[in-house]
């Protein structure tokens, strides 16, 4: 592979593996001085406005109404619900590493929704789902999540909406390129700010410097850069490589949480992490690791 193509690929993978993996830890820092919905709303509103402004300055046009509304719907499913639930759960003291492990189940749910939309699945992939579900049960049966069932349910709900949105988004008309991401983030930000207002969230005191830096990092690196990198990957590499972040992010998040935030995982939770990562590997890389045997169709004898 040429250097001109290798460097962007490595940069995009770094953004998904390390930056997206670190967002769980940064969210943990942010919610110490921000109400969760308000912080998530500011994050995506700023990111969406900045990206939309850059695209308009570079000559891009606003899309037609239908693709724009479709993108807004995905913003609700993926970001407002998916990421918003994680942010609220971490505000309720779910450790950032555990949140990342729960979110790693997204490819498993994605496969389930794919089957509902008529996309063919294999027995190996269903075996991965069964293993992943056992990992979720193991993770929730003791330790950090056993005493916080609402936090666990919120992350699970966010994972389900993200998975459904990921599948549904492939079957609807969306704006071209980065414009889709800009509208998704802007719509999610506005919805989260509305939810923050309805729920009565307000700042009791000015956020700390760390809180402001957390929002800035999440908006620029965790949203604009990482989402752009993901869109680049899904256009240039195999789906297995593009979605490989799903089993790298939890490891990064757990290492950051245990090293810098004083979080700890019980032996059972470490085992659950391994089980869930194994399940995600089977689902995302199963076709590459264990390809189907070629089918030999006998030729009909000509009379």
Backbone as CSV, one residue per row, in Angstrom:
resi,resn,N_x,N_y,N_z,CA_x,CA_y,CA_z,C_x,C_y,C_z
1,UNK,0.846,-1.195,0.000,0.000,0.000,0.000,0.879,1.243,0.000
2,UNK,0.547,2.212,-0.839,1.329,3.429,-0.931,1.216,4.246,0.350
3,UNK,2.306,5.037,0.606,2.341,5.862,1.804,1.190,6.857,1.797
4,UNK,0.842,7.379,0.597,-0.231,8.356,0.487,-1.569,7.811,0.937
5,UNK,-1.768,6.494,0.829,-3.013,5.871,1.294,-2.862,5.296,2.694
6,UNK,-1.621,4.888,3.043,-1.403,4.263,4.340,-1.563,5.258,5.486
7,UNK,-1.036,6.470,5.325,-1.093,7.450,6.416,-2.532,7.848,6.772
8,UNK,-3.398,8.165,5.778,-4.794,8.449,6.140,-5.491,7.258,6.807
9,UNK,-5.169,6.042,6.350,-5.771,4.848,6.944,-5.358,4.702,8.404
10,UNK,-4.045,4.868,8.671,-3.559,4.752,10.039,-4.144,5.855,10.919
11,UNK,-4.258,7.062,10.358,-4.835,8.169,11.114,-6.295,7.919,11.455
12,UNK,-7.047,7.366,10.498,-8.467,7.083,10.739,-8.637,5.979,11.782
13,UNK,-7.806,4.931,11.703,-7.884,3.856,12.685,-7.491,4.350,14.078
14,UNK,-6.488,5.232,14.143,-6.101,5.816,15.429,-7.271,6.603,16.025
15,UNK,-7.956,7.362,15.170,-9.088,8.158,15.655,-10.173,7.266,16.237
16,UNK,-10.463,6.144,15.579,-11.522,5.269,16.071,-11.065,4.455,17.282
17,UNK,-9.856,3.922,17.222,-9.383,3.075,18.315,-9.111,3.882,19.587
18,UNK,-8.309,4.918,19.464,-7.834,5.632,20.649,-8.778,6.773,21.028
19,UNK,-9.142,7.623,20.055,-9.973,8.782,20.396,-11.355,8.332,20.841
20,UNK,-12.015,7.488,20.032,-13.346,7.016,20.440,-13.271,6.205,21.729
21,UNK,-12.196,5.426,21.899,-12.044,4.677,23.139,-11.861,5.575,24.344
22,UNK,-11.217,6.723,24.138,-10.964,7.646,25.257,-12.182,8.482,25.622
23,UNK,-13.193,8.557,24.742,-14.340,9.429,25.027,-15.106,8.984,26.273
24,UNK,-15.100,7.685,26.580,-15.795,7.217,27.777,-15.140,7.804,29.037
25,UNK,-13.815,7.816,29.045,-13.088,8.404,30.165,-13.314,9.907,30.231
26,UNK,-13.321,10.584,29.079,-13.514,12.034,29.059,-14.942,12.396,29.477
27,UNK,-15.922,11.600,29.068,-17.298,11.822,29.526,-17.353,11.749,31.045
28,UNK,-16.647,10.777,31.601,-16.604,10.627,33.061,-16.086,11.901,33.725
29,UNK,-15.063,12.501,33.140,-14.518,13.751,33.678,-15.546,14.872,33.529
30,UNK,-16.185,14.942,32.371,-17.111,16.037,32.090,-18.322,16.056,32.997
31,UNK,-18.907,14.879,33.269,-20.155,14.852,34.048,-19.922,15.140,35.528
32,UNK,-18.652,15.273,35.931,-18.384,15.681,37.310,-18.751,17.142,37.545
33,UNK,-18.804,17.948,36.468,-19.160,19.365,36.643,-20.250,19.831,35.687
34,UNK,-20.759,18.924,34.825,-21.848,19.261,33.899,-23.032,18.340,34.141
35,UNK,-24.267,18.829,34.036,-25.420,17.923,33.940,-25.291,17.111,32.647
36,UNK,-25.637,15.828,32.662,-25.310,14.952,31.524,-25.958,15.335,30.200
37,UNK,-27.260,15.590,30.189,-27.935,15.918,28.929,-27.462,17.264,28.378
38,UNK,-27.236,18.201,29.271,-26.750,19.514,28.846,-25.360,19.395,28.233
39,UNK,-24.497,18.612,28.865,-23.149,18.450,28.326,-23.171,17.782,26.956
40,UNK,-23.950,16.699,26.829,-24.042,16.007,25.545,-24.655,16.917,24.481
41,UNK,-25.664,17.715,24.876,-26.290,18.628,23.919,-25.323,19.678,23.423
42,UNK,-24.532,20.261,24.311,-23.537,21.256,23.896,-22.484,20.610,23.011
43,UNK,-22.055,19.415,23.390,-21.035,18.706,22.594,-21.462,18.560,21.140
44,UNK,-22.649,18.017,20.914,-23.068,17.733,19.538,-23.531,18.994,18.809
45,UNK,-24.090,19.953,19.524,-24.489,21.204,18.868,-23.271,21.946,18.340
46,UNK,-22.235,22.050,19.167,-21.002,22.725,18.744,-20.357,21.982,17.583
47,UNK,-20.251,20.658,17.703,-19.635,19.871,16.637,-20.424,19.989,15.336
48,UNK,-21.755,19.896,15.425,-22.576,19.987,14.220,-22.507,21.340,13.572
49,UNK,-22.547,22.405,14.365,-22.456,23.758,13.804,-21.111,23.999,13.149
50,UNK,-20.035,23.574,13.801,-18.702,23.766,13.233,-18.550,23.013,11.915
51,UNK,-18.963,21.752,11.898,-18.819,20.962,10.673,-19.706,21.502,9.560
52,UNK,-20.942,21.886,9.902,-21.842,22.441,8.898,-21.278,23.743,8.339
53,UNK,-20.736,24.592,9.214,-20.150,25.847,8.759,-18.974,25.625,7.830
54,UNK,-18.106,24.675,8.171,-16.942,24.371,7.327,-17.389,23.887,5.955
55,UNK,-18.393,23.001,5.934,-18.878,22.456,4.662,-19.511,23.546,3.797
56,UNK,-20.289,24.445,4.398,-20.927,25.511,3.635,-19.885,26.485,3.085
57,UNK,-18.873,26.783,3.882,-17.807,27.683,3.415,-17.049,27.057,2.242
58,UNK,-16.914,25.740,2.257,-16.192,25.046,1.183,-17.075,24.810,-0.049
59,UNK,-18.282,25.329,-0.045,-19.116,25.264,-1.235,-20.163,24.185,-1.258
60,UNK,-20.305,23.425,-0.188,-21.343,22.395,-0.146,-22.715,23.046,0.034
61,UNK,-23.721,22.406,-0.523,-25.092,22.913,-0.432,-25.879,22.103,0.598
62,UNK,-26.869,22.758,1.195,-27.758,22.022,2.088,-28.545,20.986,1.297
63,UNK,-28.756,19.797,1.851,-29.469,18.751,1.114,-30.958,19.031,1.041
64,UNK,-31.648,18.215,0.260,-33.105,18.309,0.171,-33.729,17.932,1.512
65,UNK,-35.011,18.237,1.657,-35.683,18.077,2.940,-35.701,16.620,3.392
66,UNK,-36.025,15.701,2.500,-36.165,14.301,2.922,-34.852,13.719,3.440
67,UNK,-33.733,13.836,2.704,-32.471,13.335,3.259,-32.093,14.029,4.566
68,UNK,-32.422,15.329,4.660,-32.097,16.052,5.888,-32.882,15.496,7.077
69,UNK,-34.177,15.214,6.878,-34.986,14.644,7.954,-34.521,13.233,8.306
70,UNK,-34.107,12.466,7.308,-33.569,11.132,7.581,-32.304,11.215,8.437
71,UNK,-31.445,12.170,8.114,-30.219,12.355,8.892,-30.549,12.785,10.320
72,UNK,-31.562,13.637,10.459,-31.970,14.063,11.802,-32.487,12.875,12.609
73,UNK,-33.216,11.973,11.960,-33.711,10.780,12.636,-32.549,9.909,13.103
74,UNK,-31.543,9.746,12.258,-30.372,8.969,12.663,-29.628,9.660,13.795
75,UNK,-29.603,10.997,13.763,-28.985,11.721,14.860,-29.665,11.415,16.184
76,UNK,-30.986,11.291,16.145,-31.737,10.936,17.350,-31.395,9.522,17.814
77,UNK,-31.386,8.560,16.878,-31.159,7.164,17.235,-29.726,6.906,17.677
78,UNK,-28.763,7.422,16.895,-27.363,7.105,17.153,-26.767,7.943,18.277
79,UNK,-26.965,9.250,18.193,-26.243,10.164,19.079,-27.061,10.598,20.293
80,UNK,-28.278,11.110,20.034,-29.081,11.582,21.164,-29.418,10.433,22.113
81,UNK,-29.855,9.302,21.559,-30.187,8.148,22.391,-28.939,7.333,22.718
82,UNK,-28.193,6.936,21.697,-27.035,6.067,21.919,-26.008,6.683,22.845
83,UNK,-25.516,7.870,22.493,-24.502,8.512,23.321,-25.108,9.183,24.546
84,UNK,-26.311,9.729,24.390,-26.958,10.379,25.528,-27.174,9.428,26.687
85,UNK,-27.589,8.201,26.404,-27.803,7.215,27.465,-26.497,6.882,28.183
86,UNK,-25.415,6.767,27.432,-24.118,6.493,28.046,-23.704,7.642,28.965
87,UNK,-23.921,8.872,28.509,-23.543,10.034,29.304,-24.328,10.094,30.605
88,UNK,-25.633,9.849,30.531,-26.461,9.849,31.740,-26.040,8.717,32.679
89,UNK,-25.732,7.539,32.120,-25.335,6.403,32.946,-24.030,6.693,33.681
90,UNK,-23.074,7.315,32.986,-21.812,7.637,33.651,-22.023,8.700,34.721
91,UNK,-22.987,9.597,34.512,-23.323,10.572,35.543,-23.897,9.879,36.776
92,UNK,-24.501,8.705,36.577,-25.041,7.909,37.685,-24.008,6.925,38.221
93,UNK,-22.728,7.218,37.957,-21.596,6.486,38.533,-21.356,5.102,37.945
94,UNK,-21.836,4.857,36.732,-21.393,3.664,36.018,-19.965,3.931,35.541
95,UNK,-18.992,3.088,35.893,-17.607,3.327,35.473,-17.484,3.406,33.960
96,UNK,-16.591,4.269,33.503,-16.448,4.481,32.060,-16.036,3.210,31.334
97,UNK,-15.173,2.393,31.958,-14.763,1.146,31.316,-15.906,0.171,31.164
98,UNK,-16.748,0.082,32.191,-17.912,-0.810,32.122,-18.891,-0.321,31.062
99,UNK,-19.077,0.999,30.959,-19.956,1.547,29.924,-19.457,1.151,28.541
100,UNK,-18.151,1.231,28.332,-17.585,0.869,27.027,-17.771,-0.617,26.730
101,UNK,-17.643,-1.448,27.745,-17.849,-2.891,27.545,-19.287,-3.166,27.129
102,UNK,-20.245,-2.488,27.759,-21.651,-2.661,27.385,-21.896,-2.197,25.950
103,UNK,-21.319,-1.069,25.578,-21.522,-0.531,24.232,-20.876,-1.429,23.179
104,UNK,-19.882,-2.213,23.573,-19.236,-3.126,22.627,-20.186,-4.168,22.068
105,UNK,-21.364,-4.306,22.686,-22.345,-5.277,22.199,-23.122,-4.766,20.983
106,UNK,-22.881,-3.532,20.559,-23.632,-2.963,19.430,-23.586,-3.858,18.185
107,UNK,-22.404,-4.373,17.763,-22.412,-5.241,16.573,-23.297,-6.467,16.717
108,UNK,-23.469,-6.969,17.934,-24.341,-8.123,18.137,-25.797,-7.749,17.868
109,UNK,-26.221,-6.624,18.400,-27.592,-6.169,18.149,-27.783,-5.758,16.688
110,UNK,-26.734,-5.214,16.091,-26.809,-4.841,14.675,-27.119,-6.063,13.818
111,UNK,-26.489,-7.178,14.150,-26.741,-8.411,13.406,-28.198,-8.847,13.560
112,UNK,-28.744,-8.723,14.774,-30.151,-9.092,14.995,-31.080,-8.231,14.146
113,UNK,-30.846,-6.913,14.133,-31.701,-6.029,13.338,-31.496,-6.272,11.841
114,UNK,-30.290,-6.645,11.444,-30.046,-6.960,10.032,-30.915,-8.126,9.597
115,UNK,-31.041,-9.107,10.460,-31.879,-10.264,10.130,-33.332,-9.846,9.964
116,UNK,-33.807,-8.915,10.788,-35.184,-8.437,10.672,-35.423,-7.732,9.348
117,UNK,-34.379,-7.097,8.811,-34.494,-6.401,7.525,-34.216,-7.331,6.341
118,UNK,-34.082,-8.638,6.615,-33.911,-9.600,5.536,-32.491,-9.807,5.076
119,UNK,-31.502,-9.317,5.830,-30.105,-9.506,5.468,-29.656,-10.869,5.976
120,UNK,-29.039,-11.662,5.117,-28.662,-13.032,5.460,-27.634,-13.057,6.587
121,UNK,-27.777,-14.031,7.482,-26.837,-14.222,8.582,-26.383,-15.668,8.601
122,UNK,-25.273,-15.920,9.328,-24.707,-17.264,9.385,-24.815,-17.816,10.802
123,UNK,-24.684,-19.150,10.901,-24.740,-19.794,12.213,-23.617,-19.303,13.109
124,UNK,-22.442,-19.047,12.531,-21.319,-18.561,13.314,-21.636,-17.215,13.952
125,UNK,-22.323,-16.360,13.212,-22.686,-15.053,13.757,-23.700,-15.178,14.880
126,UNK,-24.641,-16.100,14.737,-25.603,-16.320,15.823,-24.917,-16.918,17.042
127,UNK,-23.880,-17.735,16.819,-23.095,-18.239,17.954,-22.414,-17.077,18.673
128,UNK,-21.934,-16.097,17.897,-21.338,-14.907,18.501,-22.340,-14.141,19.351
129,UNK,-23.580,-14.040,18.867,-24.619,-13.357,19.646,-24.890,-14.095,20.959
130,UNK,-24.955,-15.416,20.898,-25.205,-16.198,22.119,-24.076,-16.000,23.126
131,UNK,-22.840,-15.995,22.629,-21.696,-15.774,23.521,-21.750,-14.359,24.102
132,UNK,-22.102,-13.387,23.256,-22.180,-12.000,23.728,-23.238,-11.805,24.791
133,UNK,-24.390,-12.445,24.604,-25.458,-12.330,25.608,-25.027,-12.945,26.936
134,UNK,-24.288,-14.042,26.863,-23.786,-14.634,28.112,-22.809,-13.685,28.789
135,UNK,-22.023,-12.945,27.978,-21.112,-11.954,28.548,-21.861,-10.813,29.221
136,UNK,-22.982,-10.371,28.613,-23.795,-9.309,29.219,-24.370,-9.775,30.555
137,UNK,-24.887,-11.022,30.583,-25.435,-11.563,31.832,-24.346,-11.630,32.896
138,UNK,-23.161,-12.080,32.495,-22.045,-12.172,33.434,-21.659,-10.800,33.958
139,UNK,-21.652,-9.813,33.072,-21.271,-8.452,33.463,-22.264,-7.858,34.446
140,UNK,-23.544,-8.180,34.291,-24.582,-7.597,35.138,-24.857,-8.401,36.407
141,UNK,-24.218,-9.548,36.541,-24.523,-10.416,37.681,-23.714,-10.095,38.924
142,UNK,-22.779,-9.196,38.812,-21.991,-8.841,39.984,-21.097,-7.662,39.690
143,UNK,-20.651,-6.977,40.746,-19.722,-5.877,40.566,-20.420,-4.548,40.353
144,UNK,-19.871,-3.727,39.453,-20.296,-2.331,39.321,-21.730,-2.172,38.862
145,UNK,-22.213,-3.048,37.972,-23.550,-2.871,37.410,-24.646,-3.520,38.244
146,UNK,-24.289,-4.476,39.087,-25.326,-5.176,39.858,-26.056,-4.233,40.802
147,UNK,-25.374,-3.185,41.268,-26.008,-2.219,42.150,-26.568,-1.012,41.433
148,UNK,-26.502,-1.012,40.122,-26.971,0.127,39.340,-27.751,-0.378,38.131
149,UNK,-28.895,-1.030,38.353,-29.636,-1.612,37.223,-30.129,-0.570,36.236
150,UNK,-30.500,0.629,36.714,-30.983,1.653,35.793,-29.873,2.108,34.857
151,UNK,-28.659,2.230,35.376,-27.541,2.599,34.519,-27.296,1.551,33.449
152,UNK,-27.364,0.275,33.849,-27.179,-0.812,32.887,-28.265,-0.797,31.826
153,UNK,-29.512,-0.584,32.232,-30.618,-0.553,31.280,-30.489,0.622,30.318
154,UNK,-30.011,1.759,30.804,-29.860,2.921,29.934,-28.826,2.662,28.854
155,UNK,-27.690,2.084,29.241,-26.655,1.793,28.250,-27.149,0.742,27.259
156,UNK,-27.886,-0.250,27.764,-28.439,-1.276,26.879,-29.424,-0.662,25.889
157,UNK,-30.278,0.264,26.362,-31.229,0.933,25.469,-30.498,1.760,24.426
158,UNK,-29.451,2.469,24.842,-28.672,3.254,23.887,-27.981,2.384,22.855
159,UNK,-27.493,1.214,23.280,-26.854,0.285,22.339,-27.855,-0.235,21.317
160,UNK,-29.081,-0.505,21.771,-30.120,-1.001,20.862,-30.489,0.055,19.823
161,UNK,-30.663,1.308,20.245,-31.026,2.349,19.279,-29.879,2.619,18.311
162,UNK,-28.640,2.563,18.807,-27.486,2.752,17.904,-27.450,1.636,16.868
163,UNK,-27.666,0.396,17.308,-27.639,-0.736,16.379,-28.756,-0.625,15.349
164,UNK,-29.967,-0.298,15.808,-31.081,-0.157,14.872,-30.810,0.977,13.882
165,UNK,-30.328,2.103,14.379,-30.029,3.225,13.491,-28.956,2.896,12.478
166,UNK,-27.974,2.100,12.880,-26.898,1.729,11.965,-27.424,0.913,10.794
167,UNK,-28.366,0.003,11.084,-28.941,-0.822,10.020,-29.933,-0.013,9.195
168,UNK,-30.794,0.722,9.866,-31.816,1.504,9.168,-31.191,2.568,8.284
169,UNK,-30.053,3.103,8.723,-29.394,4.152,7.951,-28.886,3.683,6.596
170,UNK,-28.689,2.378,6.432,-28.242,1.853,5.136,-29.398,1.698,4.152
171,UNK,-30.626,1.907,4.601,-31.791,1.648,3.761,-32.598,2.912,3.472
172,UNK,-32.065,4.072,3.847,-32.758,5.334,3.605,-31.821,6.296,2.886
173,UNK,-32.404,7.294,2.268,-31.612,8.300,1.549,-31.055,9.308,2.540
174,UNK,-29.738,9.524,2.475,-29.065,10.445,3.378,-28.271,11.476,2.586
175,UNK,-27.932,12.611,3.191,-27.063,13.583,2.517,-25.712,12.961,2.177
176,UNK,-25.038,13.522,1.209,-23.765,12.990,0.761,-22.637,13.377,1.713
177,UNK,-21.707,12.435,1.907,-20.469,12.726,2.610,-20.654,13.189,4.050
178,UNK,-19.819,14.162,4.431,-19.810,14.645,5.800,-21.046,15.462,6.153
179,UNK,-21.814,15.878,5.148,-23.021,16.643,5.431,-23.991,15.821,6.284
180,UNK,-24.036,14.519,6.053,-24.914,13.657,6.863,-24.496,13.707,8.324
181,UNK,-23.196,13.595,8.592,-22.717,13.641,9.966,-22.987,14.979,10.626
182,UNK,-22.823,16.074,9.875,-23.057,17.407,10.434,-24.513,17.565,10.868
183,UNK,-25.440,17.125,10.033,-26.863,17.266,10.364,-27.240,16.331,11.508
184,UNK,-26.679,15.117,11.503,-26.959,14.189,12.598,-26.518,14.783,13.931
185,UNK,-25.318,15.346,13.977,-24.815,15.915,15.232,-25.620,17.135,15.656
186,UNK,-25.959,17.995,14.707,-26.717,19.198,15.043,-28.109,18.829,15.556
187,UNK,-28.775,17.882,14.891,-30.106,17.448,15.336,-30.036,16.818,16.724
188,UNK,-29.026,15.966,16.937,-28.877,15.326,18.242,-28.619,16.362,19.330
189,UNK,-27.772,17.339,19.022,-27.478,18.368,20.009,-28.707,19.149,20.409
190,UNK,-29.517,19.537,19.439,-30.732,20.298,19.741,-31.725,19.458,20.546
191,UNK,-31.864,18.174,20.191,-32.781,17.305,20.929,-32.316,17.100,22.370
192,UNK,-31.011,16.951,22.560,-30.482,16.762,23.907,-30.635,18.027,24.747
193,UNK,-30.444,19.191,24.120,-30.640,20.447,24.848,-32.110,20.613,25.238
194,UNK,-33.019,20.207,24.333,-34.441,20.250,24.644,-34.762,19.312,25.806
195,UNK,-34.189,18.109,25.775,-34.414,17.147,26.859,-33.852,17.675,28.177
196,UNK,-32.711,18.348,28.113,-32.127,18.924,29.327,-33.051,19.979,29.922
197,UNK,-33.655,20.799,29.046,-34.578,21.824,29.540,-35.839,21.227,30.132
198,UNK,-36.396,20.199,29.463,-37.629,19.572,29.958,-37.392,18.875,31.296
199,UNK,-36.226,18.252,31.438,-35.934,17.517,32.675,-35.493,18.430,33.817
200,UNK,-35.323,19.705,33.519,-34.980,20.650,34.572,-33.503,20.731,34.898
201,UNK,-32.657,20.224,34.005,-31.225,20.321,34.249,-30.773,21.782,34.209
202,UNK,-29.883,22.137,35.105,-29.294,23.469,35.096,-27.965,23.417,35.824
203,UNK,-27.121,24.363,35.494,-25.810,24.436,36.125,-25.944,25.014,37.528
204,UNK,-25.500,24.252,38.513,-25.519,24.745,39.882,-24.343,25.677,40.141
205,UNK,-23.252,25.440,39.412,-22.063,26.288,39.519,-21.300,26.194,38.207
206,UNK,-20.380,27.100,38.004,-19.622,27.124,36.752,-18.788,25.851,36.615
207,UNK,-18.785,25.236,35.422,-17.961,24.035,35.224,-16.487,24.338,35.454
208,UNK,-15.767,23.337,35.888,-14.335,23.479,36.101,-13.606,23.555,34.760
209,UNK,-12.328,23.888,34.815,-11.521,23.910,33.594,-11.511,22.541,32.941
210,UNK,-11.414,21.495,33.753,-11.453,20.137,33.203,-12.782,19.860,32.508
211,UNK,-13.871,20.391,33.090,-15.182,20.198,32.468,-15.263,20.859,31.104
212,UNK,-14.756,22.078,30.978,-14.747,22.768,29.682,-13.860,22.044,28.679
213,UNK,-12.681,21.608,29.135,-11.772,20.887,28.230,-12.395,19.574,27.773
214,UNK,-13.151,18.939,28.656,-13.811,17.683,28.286,-14.819,17.906,27.165
215,UNK,-15.638,18.957,27.294,-16.626,19.260,26.249,-15.931,19.591,24.938
216,UNK,-14.858,20.374,25.006,-14.126,20.711,23.785,-13.527,19.487,23.119
217,UNK,-12.957,18.602,23.908,-12.368,17.373,23.361,-13.441,16.496,22.724
218,UNK,-14.565,16.348,23.419,-15.646,15.507,22.896,-16.227,16.081,21.607
219,UNK,-16.338,17.419,21.524,-16.919,18.040,20.340,-15.982,17.931,19.144
220,UNK,-14.704,18.284,19.341,-13.765,18.347,18.214,-13.213,16.973,17.871
221,UNK,-12.662,16.293,18.872,-12.000,15.009,18.594,-12.996,13.848,18.603
222,UNK,-13.813,13.764,19.655,-14.721,12.630,19.765,-15.862,12.649,18.780
223,UNK,-16.211,13.836,18.252,-17.339,13.935,17.317,-16.863,14.248,15.900
224,UNK,-16.337,15.446,15.683,-15.980,15.862,14.326,-14.920,14.966,13.696
225,UNK,-13.803,14.790,14.381,-12.684,14.033,13.801,-13.011,12.546,13.730
226,UNK,-13.530,11.975,14.824,-13.779,10.536,14.837,-14.882,10.139,13.865
227,UNK,-15.949,10.926,13.783,-17.031,10.595,12.847,-16.550,10.727,11.402
228,UNK,-15.748,11.749,11.117,-15.173,11.894,9.775,-14.279,10.704,9.440
229,UNK,-13.511,10.238,10.433,-12.629,9.093,10.212,-13.447,7.832,9.929
230,UNK,-14.544,7.661,10.644,-15.377,6.479,10.433,-15.994,6.491,9.042
231,UNK,-16.454,7.659,8.601,-17.026,7.760,7.256,-15.973,7.487,6.189
232,UNK,-14.739,7.913,6.443,-13.645,7.625,5.504,-13.402,6.120,5.429
233,UNK,-13.410,5.455,6.579,-13.111,4.033,6.590,-14.185,3.213,5.895
234,UNK,-15.461,3.540,6.133,-16.510,2.726,5.527,-16.546,2.887,4.008
235,UNK,-15.889,3.946,3.498,-15.800,4.128,2.040,-14.576,3.469,1.442
236,UNK,-13.554,3.151,2.257,-12.264,2.733,1.695,-11.778,1.360,2.136
237,UNK,-12.313,0.804,3.219,-11.836,-0.494,3.698,-13.021,-1.431,3.877
238,UNK,-12.716,-2.669,4.253,-13.775,-3.660,4.457,-14.598,-3.311,5.701
239,UNK,-15.864,-3.726,5.730,-16.679,-3.471,6.923,-16.075,-4.053,8.191
240,UNK,-15.403,-5.217,8.070,-14.801,-5.832,9.250,-13.752,-4.919,9.873
241,UNK,-12.921,-4.293,9.037,-11.897,-3.387,9.561,-12.528,-2.098,10.066
242,UNK,-13.529,-1.594,9.359,-14.164,-0.336,9.773,-14.859,-0.469,11.113
243,UNK,-15.398,-1.649,11.419,-16.122,-1.842,12.675,-15.252,-2.486,13.757
244,UNK,-13.971,-2.656,13.486,-13.086,-3.290,14.461,-12.910,-2.446,15.722
245,UNK,-13.295,-1.158,15.654,-13.220,-0.319,16.853,-14.052,-0.902,17.988
246,UNK,-15.067,-1.708,17.655,-16.006,-2.207,18.658,-15.323,-3.075,19.701
247,UNK,-14.231,-3.754,19.349,-13.548,-4.567,20.352,-12.214,-3.975,20.787
248,UNK,-11.853,-2.827,20.248,-10.662,-2.122,20.721,-11.049,-1.044,21.743
249,UNK,-12.160,-0.336,21.482,-12.597,0.742,22.383,-12.738,0.302,23.842
250,UNK,-13.363,-0.858,24.131,-13.502,-1.232,25.539,-12.165,-1.403,26.247
251,UNK,-11.185,-1.951,25.525,-9.867,-2.146,26.129,-9.239,-0.802,26.459
252,UNK,-9.305,0.143,25.507,-8.760,1.482,25.737,-9.475,2.154,26.904
253,UNK,-10.809,2.073,26.921,-11.588,2.720,27.983,-11.274,2.121,29.346
254,UNK,-11.173,0.801,29.421,-10.876,0.149,30.700,-9.493,0.540,31.195
255,UNK,-8.504,0.557,30.312,-7.146,0.931,30.711,-7.087,2.370,31.213
256,UNK,-7.782,3.285,30.525,-7.792,4.680,30.973,-8.523,4.823,32.306
257,UNK,-9.659,4.162,32.441,-10.434,4.270,33.669,-9.711,3.709,34.880
258,UNK,-9.063,2.553,34.712,-8.362,1.941,35.834,-7.064,2.667,36.159
259,UNK,-6.446,3.285,35.150,-5.163,3.954,35.367,-5.326,5.361,35.931
260,UNK,-6.297,6.126,35.396,-6.386,7.544,35.739,-7.616,7.917,36.571
261,UNK,-8.647,7.103,36.573,-9.875,7.467,37.284,-10.115,6.620,38.529
262,UNK,-9.190,5.745,38.859,-9.342,4.923,40.051,-10.430,3.882,39.946
263,UNK,-10.874,3.569,38.725,-11.890,2.537,38.558,-11.264,1.155,38.711
264,UNK,-12.068,0.193,39.054,-11.565,-1.172,39.197,-12.598,-2.156,38.676
265,UNK,-12.108,-3.234,38.111,-12.966,-4.297,37.615,-12.714,-5.553,38.425
266,UNK,-13.786,-6.231,38.751,-13.663,-7.498,39.464,-13.219,-8.578,38.482
267,UNK,-12.721,-9.704,38.977,-12.357,-10.810,38.065,-13.515,-11.217,37.155
268,UNK,-14.742,-11.184,37.687,-15.910,-11.543,36.878,-16.096,-10.545,35.734
269,UNK,-15.864,-9.256,35.997,-16.020,-8.232,34.960,-14.919,-8.331,33.906
270,UNK,-13.706,-8.668,34.328,-12.644,-8.904,33.339,-12.996,-10.085,32.445
271,UNK,-13.561,-11.139,33.049,-13.986,-12.297,32.254,-15.096,-11.906,31.294
272,UNK,-16.052,-11.095,31.762,-17.131,-10.642,30.885,-16.590,-9.814,29.732
273,UNK,-15.581,-8.972,30.008,-14.958,-8.187,28.944,-14.389,-9.102,27.870
274,UNK,-13.665,-10.150,28.292,-13.103,-11.089,27.315,-14.168,-11.821,26.522
275,UNK,-15.245,-12.224,27.190,-16.328,-12.950,26.511,-17.005,-12.066,25.474
276,UNK,-17.292,-10.811,25.835,-17.966,-9.902,24.904,-17.075,-9.579,23.716
277,UNK,-15.780,-9.357,23.953,-14.861,-9.074,22.845,-14.775,-10.280,21.912
278,UNK,-14.724,-11.484,22.465,-14.724,-12.688,21.634,-15.968,-12.745,20.769
279,UNK,-17.119,-12.428,21.347,-18.374,-12.454,20.595,-18.350,-11.433,19.461
280,UNK,-17.854,-10.235,19.747,-17.817,-9.189,18.719,-16.854,-9.568,17.601
281,UNK,-15.734,-10.187,17.949,-14.784,-10.644,16.922,-15.448,-11.670,16.019
282,UNK,-16.189,-12.611,16.594,-16.867,-13.622,15.778,-17.878,-12.982,14.829
283,UNK,-18.604,-11.979,15.313,-19.633,-11.349,14.484,-19.018,-10.483,13.399
284,UNK,-17.977,-9.707,13.736,-17.427,-8.751,12.775,-16.401,-9.384,11.833
285,UNK,-15.663,-10.392,12.318,-14.615,-10.982,11.490,-14.922,-12.415,11.078
286,UNK,-16.094,-12.917,11.468,-16.410,-14.315,11.189,-16.313,-14.687,9.720
287,UNK,-16.811,-13.806,8.851,-16.792,-14.118,7.418,-15.381,-14.170,6.866
288,UNK,-14.475,-13.355,7.451,-13.089,-13.351,6.993,-12.300,-14.513,7.575
289,UNK,-12.541,-14.816,8.867,-11.796,-15.885,9.519,-12.272,-17.268,9.086
290,UNK,-13.575,-17.388,8.877,-14.152,-18.683,8.519,-15.060,-18.510,7.299
291,UNK,-14.476,-18.351,6.120,-15.308,-18.138,4.923,-16.113,-19.384,4.590
292,UNK,-17.260,-19.137,3.962,-18.099,-20.257,3.534,-17.372,-21.089,2.490
293,UNK,-17.599,-22.397,2.551,-17.027,-23.269,1.537,-17.720,-23.018,0.197
294,UNK,-16.950,-22.979,-0.882,-17.595,-22.750,-2.177,-18.532,-23.890,-2.538
295,UNK,-19.682,-23.509,-3.055,-20.677,-24.505,-3.442,-20.461,-24.919,-4.897
296,UNK,-20.420,-26.224,-5.116,-20.225,-26.749,-6.452,-21.579,-27.139,-7.018
297,UNK,-21.970,-26.455,-8.084,-23.250,-26.745,-8.728,-22.992,-27.597,-9.968
298,UNK,-23.499,-28.836,-9.985,-23.249,-29.707,-11.148,-23.887,-29.167,-12.413
299,UNK,-23.171,-29.266,-13.479,-23.686,-28.801,-14.777,-24.682,-29.842,-15.331
300,UNK,-25.709,-29.331,-15.938,-26.685,-30.223,-16.564,-26.113,-30.776,-17.867
301,UNK,-26.372,-32.002,-18.079,-25.885,-32.655,-19.302,-26.735,-32.247,-20.477
302,UNK,-26.072,-31.790,-21.500,-26.805,-31.372,-22.695,-27.247,-32.600,-23.483
303,UNK,-28.461,-32.592,-23.953,-28.976,-33.723,-24.756,-28.464,-33.643,-26.177
